[in-house]
């Protein structure tokens, strides 16, 4: 029985993967089936996560324990749903206002600590123990410090961008381009790793133990496109003859 479910799962995985890739040819019913199923399954998964990770342990259980203070955040959270009802959509403003204010108060100190103070500390800390640094470590620390200062000069708009300031900011541009290039390359490689994973699974499901699921599904989809294309060409001819 478990072997049968494994085969059914292989056919389902191969079919949904091929359905998604079919969008490379054109928009079609197979892609819409996979898209809607993905969105529906994703929403269902998030719903149960919110239900069992947030609503029950943080709202329902405290209310059973007579912790009535939890009603305040619960009501503010539920008020966000009223935006879908035009007559009472104004109620959602209170929830959004609290959410934005709380989020800003929580995020700003964190961002200052991680993106500002940590950058300063990271640039200064290596030079506090120069005697124990290797030549390569010293060079790396100098590059990081110069790059950080140059990029800051590029975004420093209180002084006219000319002379020494312009030269330093131009160096900052090179560091920014290097950063953007490596970030983009890392993103592309991450996407390709996902693509390789799907191709590997399609190859795994193409064997006899899965009854050649990949080949059968791919052949069926190609046959559908051929038949659909031929029928689409015949319809204008039939209409002209009438």
N, C-alpha and C positions, 0 to 999 in steps of 0.2 A: 504493500500500500504506500509506504514512504517513497519507494522508487517511482511509483506512478506520479506522486506529487512533485518529485524532483524533475521529472520529464515535463510535466505541465508548467512548472515554474520556469524551466528553460525555454519552453515555447513562448511563454508570456514575456519573459525578459527580452528574448530575441525579437519578438514581434514589436514590442514597444520601442526598442532601439531603432529598428528599421523604419518604423512609422515616423519617428522623430526625424531621422535622416532623410526621409522622403521629401521634406520641405526644401531640400537643396534643389530638387527638380522643379517643384511648384507647389502652391497651396493645394491641399487635397483632403478628402475625408479621413484618410488614415492618420494624417498629422493632427487633425482636429480631435480625433478619438484619443490619441495619446496625450495631447495637450490638455484636454478637459479632464482626463483621468488623473493626470499628474497634479493639476490644480486642485481637483476635488480631494484627492488623497492627501495632498499637502495641507489643505484647510482642515480636513478631518483630523490629521495628526496634530496640528497646532491646537485645535479645539480641545483634544483630550489632554494635551500638555498643560494648557491653561487651566483646565478643569481640575486635574489631579495634582498639579504642582503649585497652583495659586489659589483657585477659588475654594477648594475643600480645605487644605491645611491652613490657609491664611484668612479665610472669611467664615466658612461654615463651622469649622471646629472651634475657633474662638467664640463665635456666637453661642454655640452649645455650652461653652464654659462661662457664659454670661459676661464676656468681655465686650461690652457694648461700644467701646471706643473705636472698634474696628469698623463700625458703621460709617464713620466719616470718610475714610478713604474709599470704602466700598461704594457709597453713594456718589462720590466724585467720579469714580471710575465708570459707574453705570451711566452717569450723566453724559458721557461722551457718545453713547449710542443715540441720544436724542437728536443728533445732527441729521439723522436719516428721516426725521419727521419735521417738515417745515414749520408747523404751527408751534412746536415747542423746541425748535432747534437752538433757541437762545440759551437754553439751560446748559448746553454743552460748553458754553464760554467759560463757566466757572471751573469745570474740569480741566479744560485746556489751559486756562490761566494758571491754575495750581500746578499742572504738569510742567508747563514751560518754566515757571518760576523755580520750582523745586529742581528741575533738570539743570537749569542754568547754575543755580547755587551749588549743585553737586558736581557739575562738569568743569566749571571754571577753575576751582582750586586744583582739581585733578589734572587738568590740562596744563596749568602753570607748573605743577610739580613735575609732571612727566616730560612735557615738551619744552619747557623753558629752563627750570632749575637743573634738571638732569642733564641737559645739553651743556650748561655752564660747568657743572661739576665734571662731566665727562671730558671736557676740554682742559680743565685745570688739573685734575687729579693725576694724570700720568706724569706731569712735570714736578710733582711734589717729591718724587723719588728718582731723580735723574741718574744718580750714581749707580743704581741697579738696573737701568734700562739698557737693552742691547741697541746696536746701531739701527737695526730694522724697526725695533719698537719706537725709538726716537723719531725715525723718519715717518712712521705711521701716525704718531701723535702730532707731529708738525703738520702733516697733510690734513688731519682732522681739524686741527685748530685753525689753520689758514682757510680751509674750506668753509668752516662755520662763520668766521669773521667776514669773509668775502661775500657769502650769501646774505648775511645780515646787512652789509653795506648796500647790496643790490636792492633791498627792500627799505632802505633808509631814505625817506622822502623829505626830511626836514632840511637837508642841505642840497644845493644845486648839484646835479650830476655832471661834474666836469673836473678836469685836473686829476689829482690823485684819487679822488672819490670815484671817478669814472673808471679809472684803471683797475681799482680794486673790485668794483662792481662787475666789470667785464670778466674778471677771474671767477667771480661768483656765478656768472652765467654758465661757464664751463662745468663747474661743479653741479649746477642744477641740471644741465643736460645729461651729465653722467648719471645722476640720480634717476632722472626720468627714464633714461635708456635702460638701466638695470632693472628698474621697477617694471617697465613694460615687458622686458625679456623674461623676468620671473613670472609675470602674469601669463604670458604666452606659453611658457613651459608648463605651468600648472594646468592650463586648459588642454594642452597636448597630452599630459599625463592622464587626464580624464578620457580623452579620445582614445588613447592606447588601451585603456581599461575596457572600454566598450568594444573595441575591435577584438581584444583578447577573448571577451566573453562570446562574441559572435563566432569566433573561431572554435571555441569550446563547444558551442551548441550546434556546430555543423557536423559533428561526428555521428556515427551509427547509433551510439548509446542514447542520443536524443532524437533519433529518427530524422536526421538531417533537417532540423528545424530551420536553420538559417537559410539554406538553399530553397526549401519549399516555400517559406514565407516570402523570400525575395522574388522567386519566380512567380508566385501568385500576384504580388504587387505589380510586377512588370506586365503581366498578362492583363491586369485590370487597366493599367495606363494605355496599353495598346488598343484594347477593345473600346475604352472610353474615347480615345482619340479618333478611332475610325468612325464611331457613331456620331461624334461631334462634327466630323467632316461631311457625313451623309445628310445631316439635318438641313443645312442651307440649300443643298441640291434639291432635296425633296420639296422644300418650301418654294423654290424658284419654279419647279415644274408645275406646281399647283397654280 
